[in-house]
């Protein structure tokens, strides 16, 4: 967690907040990557498929895109929750003993 000096000056909330902020950064990076994947799905869906098999593939990609979109929405919600927790830790609204 935080260093002894940091804890002495700011209390343990700062150390917890910094760790949670790092977790939030990782969640945000994951969310960004999911958006890139969704953009790739969108590109596939825009292709002009001539054959029935090609059309079926595009339809399957569309279904996967819907599932990935739901996951992206949940990642954004998680990112907001992590940010709120980091703020709470900084303002000592949560204890370091609970480890998040």
C-alpha atoms as one frame of an Amber mdcrd trajectory, in Angstrom:
protein
   0.000   0.000   0.000   1.331   3.503   0.741   4.719   4.304   2.198   5.181
   5.142   5.871   5.980   8.773   4.993   2.926   9.116   2.742   0.718   7.526
   5.395   2.144   9.842   8.053   1.428  12.958   6.004  -1.804  12.056   4.196
  -3.077   9.003   6.009  -3.594   5.627   4.413  -6.380   6.964   2.177  -3.897
   8.421  -0.307  -2.077   5.120  -0.775  -5.335   3.257  -1.264  -6.583   5.957
  -3.640  -3.420   5.734  -5.743  -3.701   1.958  -6.008  -7.364   2.168  -6.947
  -6.592   4.895  -9.499  -4.048   2.542 -11.113  -6.739  -0.127 -11.289  -9.050
   2.451 -12.841  -6.419   3.233 -15.469  -6.227  -0.442 -16.382 -10.013  -0.725
 -16.615 -10.083   2.346 -18.871  -7.389   0.816 -21.113  -9.440  -2.360 -21.373
 -12.500  -0.304 -22.267 -10.538   1.501 -24.983  -9.415  -1.828 -26.446 -12.988
  -3.121 -26.472 -14.031  -0.020 -28.419 -11.301  -0.803 -30.973 -12.666  -4.328
 -31.341 -16.157  -2.942 -31.837 -14.863  -0.655 -34.569 -13.426  -3.725 -36.302
 -16.786  -5.471 -36.046 -18.430  -2.438 -37.588 -15.995  -2.512 -40.504 -16.818
  -6.171 -41.146 -20.520  -5.405 -41.079 -20.075  -2.685 -43.702 -18.450  -5.044
 -46.195 -20.570  -6.004 -49.174 -21.179  -9.733 -48.825 -22.374 -11.426 -51.993
 -22.731 -15.050 -50.909 -25.175 -16.489 -48.375 -22.214 -17.709 -46.313 -20.723
 -14.217 -46.299 -24.041 -12.739 -45.221 -24.340 -15.344 -42.452 -20.834 -14.439
 -41.257 -21.711 -10.750 -41.197 -24.883 -11.526 -39.240 -22.882 -13.584 -36.732
 -20.420 -10.714 -36.335 -23.371  -8.429 -35.677 -24.590 -10.662 -32.869 -21.113
 -10.737 -31.353 -20.924  -6.954 -31.608 -24.101  -6.659 -29.537 -22.593  -8.858
 -26.806 -19.316  -6.938 -26.860 -21.231  -3.628 -26.694 -22.937  -4.834 -23.512
 -19.554  -5.755 -22.067 -18.200  -2.307 -23.007 -21.119  -0.682 -21.217 -20.356
  -2.718 -18.110 -16.689  -1.759 -18.320 -17.637   1.927 -18.388 -19.850   1.384
 -15.336 -16.989  -0.408 -13.594 -14.602   2.396 -14.470 -16.968   4.941 -12.914
 -17.310   2.797  -9.783 -13.525   2.455  -9.464 -13.107   6.235  -9.838 -15.744
   6.828  -7.159 -13.973   4.393  -4.844 -10.644   6.138  -5.428 -12.253   9.461
  -4.452 -13.833   7.865  -1.382 -10.480   6.438  -0.311  -8.851   9.829  -0.728
 -11.445  11.507   1.450 -11.235   8.701   4.031 -14.748   7.495   3.331 -13.409
   3.971   3.320 -10.811   2.244   5.424  -7.488   0.872   4.261  -8.000  -2.167
   6.473 -10.644  -3.426   4.062  -8.184  -3.330   1.154 -10.670  -1.767  -1.291
